[in-house]
Amino acid sequence: MDLSYILNQLAEERENYYNAVSPPIYQTSNFAFNDVNALRTALQDESKTFLYSRGKNPTTEILEKKLAALDGAEDALVFASGVAAVAIPVIAILKSGDHVICVRKPYSWTNKLFTNLLPRYGVTCTMVDGTRTENFENALQLNTKLIFLESPNTFTYELQDLKAVATLAKSKGILTMIDNSYCTPLLQKPIEMGIDLSMQTMTKYIGGHSDAVGGVVCGSKTLIKKIFEADYLNIGAAVSPFNAFLFLRGLRTLELRVNRSCESAAMLAGFFENHKRVLKTYYPFVNSFPQRELAMKQMKKGGGLFTLALDATSPDQIENFCNSLKRFLLAVSWGGHESLAFPVCATIPKENFDPSNFEHKLVRFYIGLEDPEILKEDILQALENEFK
């Protein structure tokens, strides 16, 4: 199934809605039935019919079919946020007494899920350096039920060898799940490498316009049905039909936007790799990246984010640099049309800044759809202003 067909035609049965080019928004909370027996059948299994939009809705179903096909998965389930697409599948899989292995430095709310929330309910977690597969094996316990990956992560871009981890997990009967938000299925297909569940935030590249929040998890029909029936319906984190429509709109230009973002980011990361005021450039495809070979093996392109470690001795220098940027918005997230900058020092009190801590000097850039030459000049002028 080719990418163009998935983005523009798959699951769009236009004869069912007056041959409208864009799928309609089924803005309804409820669905009616012709007789009691039909209602009874729907109540017995909400995964097979439209009963209540907390579960299934025709607009979201089109979106799910497209996203499953993009990932090469049997099925998909969409959520009201990316963090819901992490938390609800994990909660559906685990029970009190289970153990999880998670990579170090995951997305902040994933970290809080495993270190704050789940321990309250008897689930333990071991964080490991995921750059070495043997670290996962060494962390295994008899009660390990899940290995959670994020490859690359979204600040310093450490990777895991997905095929190797999947092989290890399957040999022990352990499920694997990955946050694939950095790559999207366009750049990396974890399902094809043996990962059981692949999630991504739809807020970023899928939406593409910074105007809708959502998430998706893809996997086998059996696993998706288990998540749907076990906790998806109970927690009630369904994406709205209107936001599903916005994500369908975003899919039309996904390939164009991701390619543009990747090409511009690769150019800029390569340019600043050896700049005199940059201590280190983090990007999966630059020559100095320690896992470059694995990145090029697993990923089609390097992605739209890169990070610079500035040669700064105070938070004021980093703040001067960021405040001098004219073409970048200071914001979290990524994946929209606009370019963004996010300094680590914004996450800590100024008095806690440690000039010997490399990570305190990091500034992450997301490269949007603007002219990369203009963005390069903007970063250059801000570097000049940093030491004033």
Secondary structure, DSSP 8 states (H G I E B T S, - for coil): --HHHHHHTTT--GGGGTT-SS------SB---SSHHHHHHHHH-GGGS-SBTTT--HHHHHHHHHHHHHHT-SEEEEESSHHHHHHHHHHHH--TT-EEEEESS--HHHHHIIIIIGGGGT-EEEEE-TTSHHHHHHH--TTEEEEEEESS-SSS-----HHHHHHHHHHTT-EEEEE-TTTHHHH--GGGGT-SEEEEESTTTTT-SS----EEEEE-HHHHHHHIIIIIHHHT----HHHHHHHHHHHHTHHHHHHHHHHHHHHHHHHHTT-TTEEEEE-TTSTT-TTHHHHHHH-SS--SEEEEEE--SSHHHHHHHHHH-SSSEE-S---SSS-EEEEGGGGS-GGG--TT-GGGGEEEEE--SS-HHHHHHHHHHHHHHHT-
